[in-house]
């Protein structure tokens, strides 16, 4: 069984996405965004705030699932 050690952190990359990483540096999730209104709706991307909140909620999963299974 593969482990993804805590803590999971969030980093912004190239003003284009947030990356959630485990303590070993393994990328676990990418959340892309575009803040220019015309571009983010045309590309169907999240806004920066939506992507940040989604990444933060994803990073909390490790704590929610801790001790289960």
mmCIF file of the N, C-alpha and C atoms, coordinates in Angstrom:
data_MODEL
# 
_entry.id   MODEL 
# 
loop_
_atom_site.group_PDB 
_atom_site.id 
_atom_site.type_symbol 
_atom_site.label_atom_id 
_atom_site.label_alt_id 
_atom_site.label_comp_id 
_atom_site.label_asym_id 
_atom_site.label_entity_id 
_atom_site.label_seq_id 
_atom_site.pdbx_PDB_ins_code 
_atom_site.Cartn_x 
_atom_site.Cartn_y 
_atom_site.Cartn_z 
_atom_site.occupancy 
_atom_site.B_iso_or_equiv 
_atom_site.pdbx_formal_charge 
_atom_site.auth_seq_id 
_atom_site.auth_comp_id 
_atom_site.auth_asym_id 
_atom_site.auth_atom_id 
_atom_site.pdbx_PDB_model_num 
ATOM 1   N N  . UNK A 1 1  ? 0.845   -1.184 0.000   1.00 0.00 ? 1  UNK A N  1 
ATOM 2   C CA . UNK A 1 1  ? 0.000   0.000  0.000   1.00 0.00 ? 1  UNK A CA 1 
ATOM 3   C C  . UNK A 1 1  ? 0.889   1.247  0.000   1.00 0.00 ? 1  UNK A C  1 
ATOM 4   N N  . UNK A 1 2  ? 0.599   2.151  -0.888  1.00 0.00 ? 2  UNK A N  1 
ATOM 5   C CA . UNK A 1 2  ? 1.387   3.371  -0.991  1.00 0.00 ? 2  UNK A CA 1 
ATOM 6   C C  . UNK A 1 2  ? 0.918   4.394  0.026   1.00 0.00 ? 2  UNK A C  1 
ATOM 7   N N  . UNK A 1 3  ? 1.867   5.054  0.652   1.00 0.00 ? 3  UNK A N  1 
ATOM 8   C CA . UNK A 1 3  ? 1.554   6.079  1.651   1.00 0.00 ? 3  UNK A CA 1 
ATOM 9   C C  . UNK A 1 3  ? 1.891   7.465  1.097   1.00 0.00 ? 3  UNK A C  1 
ATOM 10  N N  . UNK A 1 4  ? 1.128   8.419  1.528   1.00 0.00 ? 4  UNK A N  1 
ATOM 11  C CA . UNK A 1 4  ? 1.359   9.812  1.175   1.00 0.00 ? 4  UNK A CA 1 
ATOM 12  C C  . UNK A 1 4  ? 1.525   10.574 2.487   1.00 0.00 ? 4  UNK A C  1 
ATOM 13  N N  . UNK A 1 5  ? 2.789   10.697 2.949   1.00 0.00 ? 5  UNK A N  1 
ATOM 14  C CA . UNK A 1 5  ? 3.026   11.231 4.297   1.00 0.00 ? 5  UNK A CA 1 
ATOM 15  C C  . UNK A 1 5  ? 2.536   12.658 4.473   1.00 0.00 ? 5  UNK A C  1 
ATOM 16  N N  . UNK A 1 6  ? 2.069   12.918 5.703   1.00 0.00 ? 6  UNK A N  1 
ATOM 17  C CA . UNK A 1 6  ? 1.642   14.258 6.098   1.00 0.00 ? 6  UNK A CA 1 
ATOM 18  C C  . UNK A 1 6  ? 2.855   15.083 6.450   1.00 0.00 ? 6  UNK A C  1 
ATOM 19  N N  . UNK A 1 7  ? 2.741   16.362 6.448   1.00 0.00 ? 7  UNK A N  1 
ATOM 20  C CA . UNK A 1 7  ? 1.570   17.145 6.051   1.00 0.00 ? 7  UNK A CA 1 
ATOM 21  C C  . UNK A 1 7  ? 1.512   17.315 4.537   1.00 0.00 ? 7  UNK A C  1 
ATOM 22  N N  . UNK A 1 8  ? 0.317   17.540 4.050   1.00 0.00 ? 8  UNK A N  1 
ATOM 23  C CA . UNK A 1 8  ? 0.129   17.888 2.656   1.00 0.00 ? 8  UNK A CA 1 
ATOM 24  C C  . UNK A 1 8  ? 0.143   19.408 2.566   1.00 0.00 ? 8  UNK A C  1 
ATOM 25  N N  . UNK A 1 9  ? 0.871   19.923 1.618   1.00 0.00 ? 9  UNK A N  1 
ATOM 26  C CA . UNK A 1 9  ? 1.002   21.372 1.477   1.00 0.00 ? 9  UNK A CA 1 
ATOM 27  C C  . UNK A 1 9  ? 0.491   21.817 0.115   1.00 0.00 ? 9  UNK A C  1 
ATOM 28  N N  . UNK A 1 10 ? 0.251   23.120 0.021   1.00 0.00 ? 10 UNK A N  1 
ATOM 29  C CA . UNK A 1 10 ? -0.248  23.721 -1.223  1.00 0.00 ? 10 UNK A CA 1 
ATOM 30  C C  . UNK A 1 10 ? 0.765   24.753 -1.680  1.00 0.00 ? 10 UNK A C  1 
ATOM 31  N N  . UNK A 1 11 ? 1.110   24.709 -2.949  1.00 0.00 ? 11 UNK A N  1 
ATOM 32  C CA . UNK A 1 11 ? 1.987   25.738 -3.520  1.00 0.00 ? 11 UNK A CA 1 
ATOM 33  C C  . UNK A 1 11 ? 1.387   26.260 -4.810  1.00 0.00 ? 11 UNK A C  1 
ATOM 34  N N  . UNK A 1 12 ? 1.576   27.537 -5.029  1.00 0.00 ? 12 UNK A N  1 
ATOM 35  C CA . UNK A 1 12 ? 1.114   28.136 -6.289  1.00 0.00 ? 12 UNK A CA 1 
ATOM 36  C C  . UNK A 1 12 ? 2.240   27.996 -7.298  1.00 0.00 ? 12 UNK A C  1 
ATOM 37  N N  . UNK A 1 13 ? 1.897   27.635 -8.521  1.00 0.00 ? 13 UNK A N  1 
ATOM 38  C CA . UNK A 1 13 ? 2.901   27.402 -9.550  1.00 0.00 ? 13 UNK A CA 1 
ATOM 39  C C  . UNK A 1 13 ? 2.604   28.244 -10.789 1.00 0.00 ? 13 UNK A C  1 
ATOM 40  N N  . UNK A 1 14 ? 3.555   29.084 -11.165 1.00 0.00 ? 14 UNK A N  1 
ATOM 41  C CA . UNK A 1 14 ? 3.486   29.889 -12.405 1.00 0.00 ? 14 UNK A CA 1 
ATOM 42  C C  . UNK A 1 14 ? 2.210   30.700 -12.563 1.00 0.00 ? 14 UNK A C  1 
ATOM 43  N N  . UNK A 1 15 ? 1.598   31.108 -11.461 1.00 0.00 ? 15 UNK A N  1 
ATOM 44  C CA . UNK A 1 15 ? 0.369   31.898 -11.510 1.00 0.00 ? 15 UNK A CA 1 
ATOM 45  C C  . UNK A 1 15 ? -0.672  31.236 -12.416 1.00 0.00 ? 15 UNK A C  1 
ATOM 46  N N  . UNK A 1 16 ? -0.674  29.869 -12.393 1.00 0.00 ? 16 UNK A N  1 
ATOM 47  C CA . UNK A 1 16 ? -1.594  29.128 -13.249 1.00 0.00 ? 16 UNK A CA 1 
ATOM 48  C C  . UNK A 1 16 ? -2.292  27.993 -12.518 1.00 0.00 ? 16 UNK A C  1 
ATOM 49  N N  . UNK A 1 17 ? -1.690  27.502 -11.427 1.00 0.00 ? 17 UNK A N  1 
ATOM 50  C CA . UNK A 1 17 ? -2.311  26.390 -10.719 1.00 0.00 ? 17 UNK A CA 1 
ATOM 51  C C  . UNK A 1 17 ? -1.785  26.302 -9.291  1.00 0.00 ? 17 UNK A C  1 
ATOM 52  N N  . UNK A 1 18 ? -2.527  25.560 -8.481  1.00 0.00 ? 18 UNK A N  1 
ATOM 53  C CA . UNK A 1 18 ? -2.087  25.212 -7.139  1.00 0.00 ? 18 UNK A CA 1 
ATOM 54  C C  . UNK A 1 18 ? -1.784  23.718 -7.157  1.00 0.00 ? 18 UNK A C  1 
ATOM 55  N N  . UNK A 1 19 ? -0.665  23.337 -6.545  1.00 0.00 ? 19 UNK A N  1 
ATOM 56  C CA . UNK A 1 19 ? -0.269  21.935 -6.473  1.00 0.00 ? 19 UNK A CA 1 
ATOM 57  C C  . UNK A 1 19 ? -0.314  21.504 -5.016  1.00 0.00 ? 19 UNK A C  1 
ATOM 58  N N  . UNK A 1 20 ? -0.976  20.390 -4.757  1.00 0.00 ? 20 UNK A N  1 
ATOM 59  C CA . UNK A 1 20 ? -0.979  19.801 -3.419  1.00 0.00 ? 20 UNK A CA 1 
ATOM 60  C C  . UNK A 1 20 ? 0.093   18.718 -3.419  1.00 0.00 ? 20 UNK A C  1 
ATOM 61  N N  . UNK A 1 21 ? 1.018   18.797 -2.444  1.00 0.00 ? 21 UNK A N  1 
ATOM 62  C CA . UNK A 1 21 ? 2.116   17.826 -2.338  1.00 0.00 ? 21 UNK A CA 1 
ATOM 63  C C  . UNK A 1 21 ? 2.130   17.189 -0.965  1.00 0.00 ? 21 UNK A C  1 
ATOM 64  N N  . UNK A 1 22 ? 2.586   15.937 -0.917  1.00 0.00 ? 22 UNK A N  1 
ATOM 65  C CA . UNK A 1 22 ? 2.764   15.301 0.379   1.00 0.00 ? 22 UNK A CA 1 
ATOM 66  C C  . UNK A 1 22 ? 4.126   15.699 0.948   1.00 0.00 ? 22 UNK A C  1 
ATOM 67  N N  . UNK A 1 23 ? 4.442   15.222 2.153   1.00 0.00 ? 23 UNK A N  1 
ATOM 68  C CA . UNK A 1 23 ? 5.675   15.619 2.825   1.00 0.00 ? 23 UNK A CA 1 
ATOM 69  C C  . UNK A 1 23 ? 6.928   15.171 2.067   1.00 0.00 ? 23 UNK A C  1 
ATOM 70  N N  . UNK A 1 24 ? 6.806   14.157 1.223   1.00 0.00 ? 24 UNK A N  1 
ATOM 71  C CA . UNK A 1 24 ? 7.939   13.671 0.430   1.00 0.00 ? 24 UNK A CA 1 
ATOM 72  C C  . UNK A 1 24 ? 8.102   14.456 -0.876  1.00 0.00 ? 24 UNK A C  1 
ATOM 73  N N  . UNK A 1 25 ? 7.189   15.383 -1.137  1.00 0.00 ? 25 UNK A N  1 
ATOM 74  C CA . UNK A 1 25 ? 7.266   16.189 -2.358  1.00 0.00 ? 25 UNK A CA 1 
ATOM 75  C C  . UNK A 1 25 ? 6.483   15.640 -3.536  1.00 0.00 ? 25 UNK A C  1 
ATOM 76  N N  . UNK A 1 26 ? 5.804   14.503 -3.351  1.00 0.00 ? 26 UNK A N  1 
ATOM 77  C CA . UNK A 1 26 ? 5.004   13.912 -4.423  1.00 0.00 ? 26 UNK A CA 1 
ATOM 78  C C  . UNK A 1 26 ? 3.785   14.785 -4.705  1.00 0.00 ? 26 UNK A C  1 
ATOM 79  N N  . UNK A 1 27 ? 3.600   15.171 -5.964  1.00 0.00 ? 27 UNK A N  1 
ATOM 80  C CA . UNK A 1 27 ? 2.422   15.946 -6.348  1.00 0.00 ? 27 UNK A CA 1 
ATOM 81  C C  . UNK A 1 27 ? 1.197   15.031 -6.328  1.00 0.00 ? 27 UNK A C  1 
ATOM 82  N N  . UNK A 1 28 ? 0.177   15.460 -5.609  1.00 0.00 ? 28 UNK A N  1 
ATOM 83  C CA . UNK A 1 28 ? -1.037  14.662 -5.462  1.00 0.00 ? 28 UNK A CA 1 
ATOM 84  C C  . UNK A 1 28 ? -2.226  15.232 -6.225  1.00 0.00 ? 28 UNK A C  1 
ATOM 85  N N  . UNK A 1 29 ? -2.207  16.529 -6.485  1.00 0.00 ? 29 UNK A N  1 
ATOM 86  C CA . UNK A 1 29 ? -3.315  17.151 -7.191  1.00 0.00 ? 29 UNK A CA 1 
ATOM 87  C C  . UNK A 1 29 ? -2.930  18.498 -7.758  1.00 0.00 ? 29 UNK A C  1 
ATOM 88  N N  . UNK A 1 30 ? -3.498  18.820 -8.910  1.00 0.00 ? 30 UNK A N  1 
ATOM 89  C CA . UNK A 1 30 ? -3.281  20.100 -9.576  1.00 0.00 ? 30 UNK A CA 1 
ATOM 90  C C  . UNK A 1 30 ? -4.634  20.775 -9.745  1.00 0.00 ? 30 UNK A C  1 
ATOM 91  N N  . UNK A 1 31 ? -4.700  22.048 -9.396  1.00 0.00 ? 31 UNK A N  1 
ATOM 92  C CA . UNK A 1 31 ? -5.933  22.817 -9.498  1.00 0.00 ? 31 UNK A CA 1 
ATOM 93  C C  . UNK A 1 31 ? -5.643  24.064 -10.320 1.00 0.00 ? 31 UNK A C  1 
ATOM 94  N N  . UNK A 1 32 ? -6.037  24.026 -11.598 1.00 0.00 ? 32 UNK A N  1 
ATOM 95  C CA . UNK A 1 32 ? -5.725  25.105 -12.538 1.00 0.00 ? 32 UNK A CA 1 
ATOM 96  C C  . UNK A 1 32 ? -6.743  26.226 -12.439 1.00 0.00 ? 32 UNK A C  1 
ATOM 97  N N  . UNK A 1 33 ? -6.264  27.446 -12.686 1.00 0.00 ? 33 UNK A N  1 
ATOM 98  C CA . UNK A 1 33 ? -7.142  28.612 -12.609 1.00 0.00 ? 33 UNK A CA 1 
ATOM 99  C C  . UNK A 1 33 ? -6.769  29.644 -13.656 1.00 0.00 ? 33 UNK A C  1 
ATOM 100 N N  . UNK A 1 34 ? -7.702  30.538 -13.889 1.00 0.00 ? 34 UNK A N  1 
ATOM 101 C CA . UNK A 1 34 ? -7.508  31.710 -14.759 1.00 0.00 ? 34 UNK A CA 1 
ATOM 102 C C  . UNK A 1 34 ? -8.376  32.809 -14.191 1.00 0.00 ? 34 UNK A C  1 
ATOM 103 N N  . UNK A 1 35 ? -7.783  33.942 -13.879 1.00 0.00 ? 35 UNK A N  1 
ATOM 104 C CA . UNK A 1 35 ? -8.552  35.027 -13.280 1.00 0.00 ? 35 UNK A CA 1 
ATOM 105 C C  . UNK A 1 35 ? -9.092  36.035 -14.277 1.00 0.00 ? 35 UNK A C  1 
ATOM 106 N N  . UNK A 1 36 ? -8.655  35.976 -15.506 1.00 0.00 ? 36 UNK A N  1 
ATOM 107 C CA . UNK A 1 36 ? -9.187  36.885 -16.520 1.00 0.00 ? 36 UNK A CA 1 
ATOM 108 C C  . UNK A 1 36 ? -10.575 36.368 -16.906 1.00 0.00 ? 36 UNK A C  1 
ATOM 109 N N  . UNK A 1 37 ? -11.634 37.145 -16.630 1.00 0.00 ? 37 UNK A N  1 
ATOM 110 C CA . UNK A 1 37 ? -13.006 36.639 -16.775 1.00 0.00 ? 37 UNK A CA 1 
ATOM 111 C C  . UNK A 1 37 ? -13.318 35.968 -18.110 1.00 0.00 ? 37 UNK A C  1 
ATOM 112 N N  . UNK A 1 38 ? -12.961 36.568 -19.196 1.00 0.00 ? 38 UNK A N  1 
ATOM 113 C CA . UNK A 1 38 ? -13.268 35.978 -20.505 1.00 0.00 ? 38 UNK A CA 1 
ATOM 114 C C  . UNK A 1 38 ? -12.524 34.683 -20.742 1.00 0.00 ? 38 UNK A C  1 
ATOM 115 N N  . UNK A 1 39 ? -11.298 34.639 -20.277 1.00 0.00 ? 39 UNK A N  1 
ATOM 116 C CA . UNK A 1 39 ? -10.487 33.449 -20.500 1.00 0.00 ? 39 UNK A CA 1 
ATOM 117 C C  . UNK A 1 39 ? -10.889 32.288 -19.603 1.00 0.00 ? 39 UNK A C  1 
ATOM 118 N N  . UNK A 1 40 ? -11.212 32.561 -18.326 1.00 0.00 ? 40 UNK A N  1 
ATOM 119 C CA . UNK A 1 40 ? -11.518 31.419 -17.463 1.00 0.00 ? 40 UNK A CA 1 
ATOM 120 C C  . UNK A 1 40 ? -12.868 30.799 -17.819 1.00 0.00 ? 40 UNK A C  1 
ATOM 121 N N  . UNK A 1 41 ? -13.808 31.591 -18.308 1.00 0.00 ? 41 UNK A N  1 
ATOM 122 C CA . UNK A 1 41 ? -15.081 30.991 -18.709 1.00 0.00 ? 41 UNK A CA 1 
ATOM 123 C C  . UNK A 1 41 ? -14.932 30.262 -20.046 1.00 0.00 ? 41 UNK A C  1 
ATOM 124 N N  . UNK A 1 42 ? -14.151 30.813 -20.964 1.00 0.00 ? 42 UNK A N  1 
ATOM 125 C CA . UNK A 1 42 ? -13.962 30.159 -22.258 1.00 0.00 ? 42 UNK A CA 1 
ATOM 126 C C  . UNK A 1 42 ? -13.198 28.842 -22.100 1.00 0.00 ? 42 UNK A C  1 
ATOM 127 N N  . UNK A 1 43 ? -12.213 28.833 -21.207 1.00 0.00 ? 43 UNK A N  1 
ATOM 128 C CA . UNK A 1 43 ? -11.412 27.633 -20.994 1.00 0.00 ? 43 UNK A CA 1 
ATOM 129 C C  . UNK A 1 43 ? -12.035 26.703 -19.950 1.00 0.00 ? 43 UNK A C  1 
ATOM 130 N N  . UNK A 1 44 ? -13.118 27.148 -19.333 1.00 0.00 ? 44 UNK A N  1 
ATOM 131 C CA . UNK A 1 44 ? -13.811 26.388 -18.288 1.00 0.00 ? 44 UNK A CA 1 
ATOM 132 C C  . UNK A 1 44 ? -12.873 26.058 -17.129 1.00 0.00 ? 44 UNK A C  1 
ATOM 133 N N  . UNK A 1 45 ? -12.073 27.052 -16.742 1.00 0.00 ? 45 UNK A N  1 
ATOM 134 C CA . UNK A 1 45 ? -11.181 26.907 -15.600 1.00 0.00 ? 45 UNK A CA 1 
ATOM 135 C C  . UNK A 1 45 ? -11.787 27.573 -14.378 1.00 0.00 ? 45 UNK A C  1 
ATOM 136 N N  . UNK A 1 46 ? -11.281 27.205 -13.223 1.00 0.00 ? 46 UNK A N  1 
ATOM 137 C CA . UNK A 1 46 ? -11.695 27.831 -11.971 1.00 0.00 ? 46 UNK A CA 1 
ATOM 138 C C  . UNK A 1 46 ? -11.095 29.221 -11.859 1.00 0.00 ? 46 UNK A C  1 
ATOM 139 N N  . UNK A 1 47 ? -11.697 30.050 -11.017 1.00 0.00 ? 47 UNK A N  1 
ATOM 140 C CA . UNK A 1 47 ? -11.039 31.311 -10.665 1.00 0.00 ? 47 UNK A CA 1 
ATOM 141 C C  . UNK A 1 47 ? -9.916  30.961 -9.694  1.00 0.00 ? 47 UNK A C  1 
ATOM 142 N N  . UNK A 1 48 ? -9.038  31.898 -9.441  1.00 0.00 ? 48 UNK A N  1 
ATOM 143 C CA . UNK A 1 48 ? -7.933  31.644 -8.529  1.00 0.00 ? 48 UNK A CA 1 
ATOM 144 C C  . UNK A 1 48 ? -8.448  31.297 -7.139  1.00 0.00 ? 48 UNK A C  1 
ATOM 145 N N  . UNK A 1 49 ? -9.452  32.013 -6.676  1.00 0.00 ? 49 UNK A N  1 
ATOM 146 C CA . UNK A 1 49 ? -10.007 31.744 -5.350  1.00 0.00 ? 49 UNK A CA 1 
ATOM 147 C C  . UNK A 1 49 ? -10.660 30.363 -5.289  1.00 0.00 ? 49 UNK A C  1 
ATOM 148 N N  . UNK A 1 50 ? -11.406 29.988 -6.324  1.00 0.00 ? 50 UNK A N  1 
ATOM 149 C CA . UNK A 1 50 ? -12.025 28.656 -6.355  1.00 0.00 ? 50 UNK A CA 1 
ATOM 150 C C  . UNK A 1 50 ? -10.964 27.554 -6.341  1.00 0.00 ? 50 UNK A C  1 
ATOM 151 N N  . UNK A 1 51 ? -9.901  27.746 -7.117  1.00 0.00 ? 51 UNK A N  1 
ATOM 152 C CA . UNK A 1 51 ? -8.828  26.750 -7.163  1.00 0.00 ? 51 UNK A CA 1 
ATOM 153 C C  . UNK A 1 51 ? -8.112  26.645 -5.827  1.00 0.00 ? 51 UNK A C  1 
ATOM 154 N N  . UNK A 1 52 ? -7.871  27.783 -5.167  1.00 0.00 ? 52 UNK A N  1 
ATOM 155 C CA . UNK A 1 52 ? -7.200  27.773 -3.861  1.00 0.00 ? 52 UNK A CA 1 
ATOM 156 C C  . UNK A 1 52 ? -8.052  27.046 -2.827  1.00 0.00 ? 52 UNK A C  1 
ATOM 157 N N  . UNK A 1 53 ? -9.353  27.348 -2.816  1.00 0.00 ? 53 UNK A N  1 
ATOM 158 C CA . UNK A 1 53 ? -10.251 26.689 -1.861  1.00 0.00 ? 53 UNK A CA 1 
ATOM 159 C C  . UNK A 1 53 ? -10.360 25.191 -2.137  1.00 0.00 ? 53 UNK A C  1 
ATOM 160 N N  . UNK A 1 54 ? -10.406 24.808 -3.407  1.00 0.00 ? 54 UNK A N  1 
ATOM 161 C CA . UNK A 1 54 ? -10.476 23.388 -3.766  1.00 0.00 ? 54 UNK A CA 1 
ATOM 162 C C  . UNK A 1 54 ? -9.203  22.656 -3.342  1.00 0.00 ? 54 UNK A C  1 
ATOM 163 N N  . UNK A 1 55 ? -8.055  23.282 -3.583  1.00 0.00 ? 55 UNK A N  1 
ATOM 164 C CA . UNK A 1 55 ? -6.781  22.680 -3.176  1.00 0.00 ? 55 UNK A CA 1 
ATOM 165 C C  . UNK A 1 55 ? -6.712  22.549 -1.660  1.00 0.00 ? 55 UNK A C  1 
ATOM 166 N N  . UNK A 1 56 ? -7.164  23.567 -0.938  1.00 0.00 ? 56 UNK A N  1 
ATOM 167 C CA . UNK A 1 56 ? -7.146  23.524 0.529   1.00 0.00 ? 56 UNK A CA 1 
ATOM 168 C C  . UNK A 1 56 ? -8.050  22.401 1.044   1.00 0.00 ? 56 UNK A C  1 
ATOM 169 N N  . UNK A 1 57 ? -9.219  22.245 0.464   1.00 0.00 ? 57 UNK A N  1 
ATOM 170 C CA . UNK A 1 57 ? -10.126 21.170 0.874   1.00 0.00 ? 57 UNK A CA 1 
ATOM 171 C C  . UNK A 1 57 ? -9.544  19.800 0.543   1.00 0.00 ? 57 UNK A C  1 
ATOM 172 N N  . UNK A 1 58 ? -8.907  19.669 -0.600  1.00 0.00 ? 58 UNK A N  1 
ATOM 173 C CA . UNK A 1 58 ? -8.251  18.417 -0.983  1.00 0.00 ? 58 UNK A CA 1 
ATOM 174 C C  . UNK A 1 58 ? -7.140  18.083 0.012   1.00 0.00 ? 58 UNK A C  1 
ATOM 175 N N  . UNK A 1 59 ? -6.356  19.088 0.393   1.00 0.00 ? 59 UNK A N  1 
ATOM 176 C CA . UNK A 1 59 ? -5.250  18.872 1.330   1.00 0.00 ? 59 UNK A CA 1 
ATOM 177 C C  . UNK A 1 59 ? -5.756  18.447 2.707   1.00 0.00 ? 59 UNK A C  1 
ATOM 178 N N  . UNK A 1 60 ? -6.977  18.805 3.060   1.00 0.00 ? 60 UNK A N  1 
ATOM 179 C CA . UNK A 1 60 ? -7.565  18.406 4.348   1.00 0.00 ? 60 UNK A CA 1 
ATOM 180 C C  . UNK A 1 60 ? -7.990  16.942 4.364   1.00 0.00 ? 60 UNK A C  1 
ATOM 181 N N  . UNK A 1 61 ? -8.101  16.321 3.197   1.00 0.00 ? 61 UNK A N  1 
ATOM 182 C CA . UNK A 1 61 ? -8.554  14.931 3.137   1.00 0.00 ? 61 UNK A CA 1 
ATOM 183 C C  . UNK A 1 61 ? -7.684  14.006 3.977   1.00 0.00 ? 61 UNK A C  1 
ATOM 184 N N  . UNK A 1 62 ? -6.388  14.237 3.979   1.00 0.00 ? 62 UNK A N  1 
ATOM 185 C CA . UNK A 1 62 ? -5.485  13.370 4.726   1.00 0.00 ? 62 UNK A CA 1 
ATOM 186 C C  . UNK A 1 62 ? -5.829  13.366 6.212   1.00 0.00 ? 62 UNK A C  1 
ATOM 187 N N  . UNK A 1 63 ? -6.255  14.492 6.733   1.00 0.00 ? 63 UNK A N  1 
ATOM 188 C CA . UNK A 1 63 ? -6.642  14.567 8.144   1.00 0.00 ? 63 UNK A CA 1 
ATOM 189 C C  . UNK A 1 63 ? -8.005  13.918 8.381   1.00 0.00 ? 63 UNK A C  1 
ATOM 190 N N  . UNK A 1 64 ? -8.919  14.099 7.426   1.00 0.00 ? 64 UNK A N  1 
ATOM 191 C CA . UNK A 1 64 ? -10.253 13.518 7.568   1.00 0.00 ? 64 UNK A CA 1 
ATOM 192 C C  . UNK A 1 64 ? -10.214 11.992 7.505   1.00 0.00 ? 64 UNK A C  1 
ATOM 193 N N  . UNK A 1 65 ? -9.313  11.455 6.686   1.00 0.00 ? 65 UNK A N  1 
ATOM 194 C CA . UNK A 1 65 ? -9.237  10.008 6.492   1.00 0.00 ? 65 UNK A CA 1 
ATOM 195 C C  . UNK A 1 65 ? -8.281  9.329  7.476   1.00 0.00 ? 65 UNK A C  1 
ATOM 196 N N  . UNK A 1 66 ? -7.541  10.117 8.223   1.00 0.00 ? 66 UNK A N  1 
ATOM 197 C CA . UNK A 1 66 ? -6.562  9.554  9.162   1.00 0.00 ? 66 UNK A CA 1 
ATOM 198 C C  . UNK A 1 66 ? -7.264  8.617  10.138  1.00 0.00 ? 66 UNK A C  1 
ATOM 199 N N  . UNK A 1 67 ? -6.680  7.463  10.296  1.00 0.00 ? 67 UNK A N  1 
ATOM 200 C CA . UNK A 1 67 ? -7.218  6.507  11.241  1.00 0.00 ? 67 UNK A CA 1 
ATOM 201 C C  . UNK A 1 67 ? -8.358  5.660  10.717  1.00 0.00 ? 67 UNK A C  1 
ATOM 202 N N  . UNK A 1 68 ? -8.766  5.894  9.466   1.00 0.00 ? 68 UNK A N  1 
ATOM 203 C CA . UNK A 1 68 ? -9.844  5.079  8.891   1.00 0.00 ? 68 UNK A CA 1 
ATOM 204 C C  . UNK A 1 68 ? -9.245  4.042  7.958   1.00 0.00 ? 68 UNK A C  1 
ATOM 205 N N  . UNK A 1 69 ? -9.856  2.896  7.888   1.00 0.00 ? 69 UNK A N  1 
ATOM 206 C CA . UNK A 1 69 ? -9.443  1.852  6.968   1.00 0.00 ? 69 UNK A CA 1 
ATOM 207 C C  . UNK A 1 69 ? -8.237  1.204  7.419   1.00 0.00 ? 69 UNK A C  1 
# 
